[in-house]
Amino acid sequence: MTILSTRLTRVLNVRYPIVSAPMAFAAGGALAAAVSRAGGLGLIGGGYGDLRWLNEQFDAADDERIGVGFITWSLQRSASLLTDVLKRHPAAVMLSFGDPRPFVEAIRKAGALLICQCQNMDHLREALDVHADVIVAQGAEAGGHGGSRGTFTLVPEAADFIAAHSPETLLIAAGGIADGRGLAAALMLGADGVLVGTRLWASKEALVKEPHRAAILASDGDGTLRTRIPDIVRQLPWPDGFTARIRRNTFTARWHGREVELERDIAVEGPRYRLAFEEGDPENTAVWFGEAAGLIHAIEPAATIIERMVNEAAVRLQRHALSHPKH
């Protein structure tokens, strides 16, 4: 068995420094459990806060050690949701896209690790102010919501800042990481591990409809864009500074750049979008994957994806060590 030990594996008590992204609607209990069984830490996507769905997904995880992630600004609108979910004893809680301060005390009292996802250095400083156990530096390559910084520069800048100001805090890289090359590169950039979204979105355990799976296999790294239109059509009040990376399709061709018109026509376009989503239509709804699409060529079990990623990373890191021996 390949061993890839970092500070993250020791703190999380896992074999591999891999955490699955808590992707809303896609990262359910089956995927989270599969990732944890494979040696990482799986996170259920809490999304916009449906307690019934979350309980179903924790049940589906079958008592595997997993965590959960929330869209922070949405969680603030559902004060009791975190309290109810903490009763399921998650190993970690990840907060993204908003002020984590209202939730820190409850998470710590429950004995869960606090993970804060950050898209820029201001977010990073805020997370360090609340003494997050783990920081996720998310680059704009990632699927779903994010900011504008690139992974390749944000991660080492975050690593340097953490080393100088809070060296005990762990750092995870996210955005465009889909194979062993990405994992090895993240570790070389100063991260303690990786958060994997798009690659696990394209896994057998993810809650993704078949036409959407076919869409990612037919796509490449140029086949996505960052846009506000899925939030407009769903009438979700996302804060300024965050956009969604989704697949380029008929929906984006029709409305990207015509946001004002979409808002004006929401009475018609909102129901049309919801029906398309329910039907799994890959052309008239948002399809939520990132630039790593070009690195994905099959829908596979999560365990297969993780094992290959770790083995590839270990080989590349060993080659680096052999070509750069210590004197």
ZAMARGU-4260 file (C-alpha; in steps of 0.2 Angstrom, whole numbers, plus 5000, padded with zeros to 4 digits):
<rodrens>
0) 5000/5000/5000 | 5006/5017/4995 | 5010/5029/5010 | 5008/5047/5008 | 5010/5055/5025
5) 5008/5074/5028 | 5003/5085/5043 | 4985/5083/5036 | 4985/5065/5037 | 4991/5065/5055
10) 4978/5078/5061 | 4963/5071/5051 | 4969/5053/5055 | 4968/5047/5037 | 4979/5038/5026
15) 4980/5050/5012 | 4980/5070/5011 | 4964/5070/5001 | 4947/5078/5006 | 4932/5078/4995
20) 4924/5094/4991 | 4907/5096/4999 | 4898/5100/4982 | 4880/5105/4984 | 4868/5092/4977
25) 4882/5080/4971 | 4892/5076/4987 | 4880/5065/4996 | 4883/5052/5009 | 4888/5038/4997
30) 4902/5048/4990 | 4908/5055/5007 | 4909/5037/5014 | 4918/5030/4999 | 4931/5044/5000
35) 4934/5040/5018 | 4934/5021/5016 | 4947/5024/5002 | 4959/5033/5014 | 4954/5052/5013
40) 4940/5062/5022 | 4924/5063/5013 | 4912/5078/5015 | 4894/5079/5012 | 4888/5095/5003
45) 4876/5104/5015 | 4872/5116/5001 | 4858/5129/5005 | 4852/5119/5020 | 4839/5105/5018
50) 4840/5096/5035 | 4829/5081/5028 | 4841/5078/5014 | 4856/5080/5025 | 4850/5067/5037
55) 4846/5055/5023 | 4864/5058/5017 | 4872/5055/5034 | 4861/5039/5035 | 4868/5034/5018
60) 4886/5036/5024 | 4882/5021/5036 | 4892/5027/5051 | 4908/5030/5041 | 4919/5044/5048
65) 4914/5059/5037 | 4912/5078/5038 | 4900/5091/5031 | 4902/5108/5022 | 4890/5123/5021
70) 4888/5139/5011 | 4891/5150/5025 | 4880/5165/5020 | 4865/5153/5017 | 4869/5144/5034
75) 4866/5161/5043 | 4848/5161/5037 | 4845/5144/5045 | 4851/5146/5063 | 4846/5129/5069
80) 4853/5119/5054 | 4871/5118/5061 | 4865/5113/5078 | 4855/5098/5071 | 4869/5093/5059
85) 4882/5093/5073 | 4871/5080/5082 | 4877/5068/5068 | 4895/5070/5075 | 4904/5075/5059
90) 4923/5074/5060 | 4925/5091/5052 | 4914/5106/5046 | 4919/5116/5031 | 4913/5134/5029
95) 4914/5143/5013 | 4908/5160/5006 | 4905/5170/5021 | 4909/5175/5039 | 4913/5160/5049
100) 4913/5168/5066 | 4894/5165/5071 | 4898/5146/5070 | 4915/5143/5077 | 4910/5140/5095
105) 4897/5127/5091 | 4908/5118/5079 | 4922/5117/5092 | 4910/5112/5106 | 4905/5098/5095
110) 4923/5092/5094 | 4923/5094/5075 | 4938/5102/5065 | 4935/5119/5058 | 4939/5120/5039
115) 4938/5137/5031 | 4938/5139/5012 | 4946/5155/5006 | 4947/5163/4989 | 4959/5177/4993
120) 4971/5183/5006 | 4958/5193/5015 | 4947/5178/5017 | 4963/5169/5023 | 4966/5182/5037
125) 4948/5181/5043 | 4950/5162/5044 | 4966/5163/5054 | 4958/5176/5066 | 4945/5163/5071
130) 4959/5150/5072 | 4953/5138/5059 | 4961/5121/5060 | 4962/5120/5041 | 4962/5133/5027
135) 4957/5128/5010 | 4965/5140/4997 | 4953/5138/4982 | 4958/5144/4965 | 4947/5150/4951
140) 4950/5134/4941 | 4937/5125/4953 | 4920/5120/4947 | 4905/5129/4956 | 4907/5145/4966
145) 4923/5154/4969 | 4934/5169/4966 | 4946/5176/4954 | 4963/5170/4960 | 4973/5156/4952
150) 4977/5140/4962 | 4996/5141/4957 | 4999/5158/4965 | 4986/5158/4979 | 4992/5142/4987
155) 5011/5147/4989 | 5006/5164/4995 | 4994/5157/5008 | 5008/5144/5013 | 5020/5158/5016
160) 5008/5169/5026 | 5002/5154/5037 | 5021/5149/5040 | 5024/5167/5046 | 5009/5170/5056
165) 5000/5153/5061 | 5012/5139/5057 | 5001/5126/5066 | 4987/5129/5054 | 4985/5117/5040
170) 4983/5121/5022 | 4974/5112/5008 | 4975/5117/4990 | 4959/5117/4979 | 4955/5121/4961
175) 4960/5111/4945 | 4967/5096/4955 | 4961/5080/4947 | 4976/5068/4946 | 4993/5063/4955
180) 5002/5077/4946 | 4990/5090/4954 | 4992/5082/4971 | 5011/5082/4970 | 5011/5100/4964
185) 5000/5105/4978 | 5012/5097/4991 | 5027/5105/4982 | 5018/5122/4983 | 5017/5121/5002
190) 5000/5113/5004 | 4997/5099/5017 | 4984/5091/5006 | 4971/5094/4992 | 4952/5096/4991
195) 4945/5087/4976 | 4929/5092/4968 | 4927/5090/4949 | 4936/5073/4948 | 4925/5066/4961
200) 4910/5074/4954 | 4914/5062/4940 | 4913/5047/4951 | 4900/5033/4952 | 4895/5038/4969
205) 4892/5056/4966 | 4873/5062/4964 | 4875/5067/4946 | 4863/5063/4932 | 4869/5053/4918
210) 4867/5066/4904 | 4878/5078/4915 | 4891/5064/4917 | 4891/5062/4898 | 4894/5081/4896
215) 4910/5081/4907 | 4917/5067/4897 | 4914/5076/4881 | 4921/5092/4888 | 4939/5099/4890
220) 4947/5113/4900 | 4941/5126/4889 | 4923/5120/4891 | 4918/5130/4906 | 4916/5148/4911
225) 4913/5159/4926 | 4896/5167/4927 | 4882/5174/4938 | 4868/5167/4928 | 4864/5151/4938
230) 4862/5162/4953 | 4851/5174/4944 | 4839/5161/4937 | 4838/5152/4954 | 4836/5169/4963
235) 4850/5165/4975 | 4858/5181/4983 | 4876/5177/4981 | 4888/5190/4988 | 4898/5201/4977
240) 4915/5193/4972 | 4909/5176/4969 | 4904/5168/4952 | 4900/5150/4947 | 4911/5140/4935
245) 4899/5129/4925 | 4899/5121/4908 | 4897/5131/4892 | 4881/5126/4884 | 4865/5132/4877
250) 4860/5140/4893 | 4876/5150/4895 | 4876/5155/4876 | 4859/5162/4878 | 4861/5172/4895
255) 4879/5175/4899 | 4881/5193/4896 | 4863/5196/4896 | 4860/5196/4915 | 4849/5211/4915
260) 4837/5203/4903 | 4837/5186/4913 | 4832/5196/4928 | 4818/5204/4919 | 4812/5187/4912
265) 4814/5177/4928 | 4795/5173/4929 | 4797/5163/4914 | 4815/5158/4914 | 4815/5152/4933
270) 4802/5138/4931 | 4810/5133/4914 | 4827/5131/4922 | 4820/5121/4937 | 4811/5109/4925
275) 4827/5107/4915 | 4837/5103/4931 | 4825/5090/4937 | 4825/5082/4920 | 4844/5081/4919
280) 4845/5092/4904 | 4864/5096/4901 | 4860/5110/4889 | 4847/5121/4897 | 4853/5121/4915
285) 4870/5123/4924 | 4882/5109/4924 | 4894/5111/4938 | 4911/5106/4934 | 4928/5115/4933
290) 4943/5116/4921 | 4949/5099/4927 | 4936/5092/4915 | 4950/5090/4902 | 4959/5078/4913
295) 4944/5066/4916 | 4940/5052/4903 | 4930/5040/4913 | 4917/5039/4927 | 4925/5028/4940
300) 4923/5023/4958 | 4929/5036/4971 | 4942/5023/4978 | 4949/5020/4960 | 4951/5039/4958
305) 4960/5041/4975 | 4971/5026/4974 | 4978/5031/4957 | 4980/5049/4962 | 4990/5044/4977
310) 5001/5032/4967 | 5004/5044/4953 | 5009/5058/4966 | 5020/5046/4976 | 5030/5041/4960
315) 5032/5059/4955 | 5037/5065/4972 | 5050/5050/4973 | 5057/5055/4956 | 5059/5073/4962
320) 5068/5067/4978 | 5080/5056/4968 | 5084/5070/4956 | 5087/5082/4970 | 5096/5073/4984
325) 5100/5081/5000 | 5118/5085/5003
</rodrens>
